[in-house]
Amino acid sequence: MSYNSSGNVVVSQMTVKRRMEYGAIALIWIVMPIYLTTISFVGSDIVDGRCMPWGAYSSNTAEKAMISSVFIITYLLPLIIMIFCYSRIVFAVRTKVTKFLV
């Protein structure tokens, strides 16, 4: 953070980018333990003295909801993020190449 000649606070683009990176990392470290703890408590049961994870749901709907949320968080969301990032890379490279060739 710095100040310009009129005394206003100026936040550089690098500072904003760094805050977004730290925010994303913090979000992952905060949300995922909560999510995984709820999965282990909701879907686990003790049968004959053994812990049976992923086996005890109150209804078929609850089981489908848990499976769907795991699919979305562990597969679909990362896939969408990768497609977005790689499409931005391809667009940037294509723009540079067309400027270079013209």
Residue pairs with C-beta under 8 A, 6 or more apart in sequence:
1 9
1 10
1 11
1 12
1 15
2 9
2 10
2 12
3 9
3 10
4 10
35 73
39 66
39 70
40 53
42 57
42 62
42 66
43 53
43 54
43 55
43 56
43 57
43 63
43 66
44 51
44 52
44 53
44 54
44 55
44 56
45 51
45 52
45 55
45 56
46 52
47 55
57 63
57 66
